[in-house]
Amino acid sequence: MSEARHTPRVFSGIQPSGGLTLGNYLGAIRRFVEMQEQGIETLYCMVDMHAITTWQEPARLRQATRELAAGFMAAGLDPSRSILFNQSQVPAHAEMAWIFNCVARMGWLGRMTQFKEKAGKDREAASVGLFAYPTLMAADILVYHATHVPVGEDQKQHLELTRDIAAKFNHDYEVDFFPLTEPVIEGAATRVMSLRDGTRKMSKSDPSDMSRINLTDDSDAIAAKIRKARTDAEPLPEAMGGLDARPEARNLVNIYAALANTTPQAVLDEFAGQGFAVFKPRLAELAVTELAPISAEMIRLAGDPGQIDAILGQGAERAAALAEPILARTYEIVGLIRSRPR
Ligand code: TYM
């Protein structure tokens, strides 16, 4: 029997290293919810072990992990339909990552742009974990034989590496064991840009809070950030091509389209010829309508950390049960003896 069963299974993760941004929400979490609604088996993980590849204050990490779980649920992820858990509670991720550390090559990891960006000039001072980050990410995905991974554009290179690791493992051990996972990078907001600079990604690590919308921002903050977002003096064009040299304008149109669940062209059909004095208040109104209920629910859920920890524990239990046979078979393929009673 071929080992390549690979029924559809979705996995994705978010780092609890600071609050959630509109980029995380539109690029990832909304897709997570859509896939849950399609009735596919879905696992969504707070990747706390990835977070500690750069320094995290322990109390803050715990809080950020719980807030992220609250954000997931407030946005519509349902722990009875999706498996929600934090990575460190399922040791199979780390165990599989070690195997993949021995499959992936130094050269592959050295080419990862996220590593280069995060390590900066002083690579010698980066943690070994930051360098090996992508092998743990491959393990997150492949320890469940996940077939689809919804992410924003910035994770594309890591997912290509995940496929390279799966292919090399299958080749080296002459098996057809790991699936070649498909990235799912879809929608109008796969790359939400900074509100201050349309050429930079919206990011939780940007020093300027005005550059991003946080899921915890209240209505006044959201409206103020959109009002002050950098734009230009031109009216909106009739076609997307007219936004090619206008990254800030294009970003706001994409955000509008994603929030309204429509296409950027449909937004231009509505607003062509109008300036930002008209468009920005409408965008602010839409953003507040969509985000304020999520933010309120997130705060409510975060008020009961005991309940969140219980949900994460139950999710981890279910995740571990799915990972265990795949890890056991991997050990067997590799030639590692696993005879301890469990
Ligand atoms: P992280 O925590 O940086 O981001 C989580 C998700 O949000 C997306 N995202 C964005 N999408 C659009 N526009 C933006 N400005 C924006 N900023 C962030 C990211 O693409 C991502 O989908 N390495 C991952 C976490 C991870 C993971 C995994 C993901 C660990 N293991 C396994 C998928 C599968 C990361 O750092 O995401």
Boltz pocket constraint, residues with backbone or C-beta under 6 A from the ligand:
constraints:
  - pocket:
      binder: B
      contacts: [[A, 11], [A, 12], [A, 13], [A, 14], [A, 15], [A, 16], [A, 23], [A, 24], [A, 25], [A, 26], [A, 27], [A, 28], [A, 47], [A, 50], [A, 136], [A, 137], [A, 140], [A, 141], [A, 149], [A, 150], [A, 151], [A, 152], [A, 153], [A, 154], [A, 155], [A, 158], [A, 189], [A, 190], [A, 191], [A, 192], [A, 193], [A, 201], [A, 202], [A, 203]]
      max_distance: 6.0
